[in-house]
Amino acid sequence: MLILVWFVICILFYFVQLLLGNSGHALEVFAVLSGVAIFLISKIKYKIK
């Protein structure tokens, strides 16, 4: 499960950097998106059990 979270976070970081580049909001957008992704992964994990 931890590998899935790490993989999703890396993909999100790549896309945020690709879209926003060196803008000042790239880190904030990455933080929000990674939080949402981890929340959704945990919801899916507990729904499967």
PyMOL commands that set and color helices and strands:
alter all, ss='L'
color gray80, all
select helices_A, chain A and resi 2-20+26-48
alter helices_A, ss='H'
color red, helices_A
deselect
rebuild
show_as cartoon
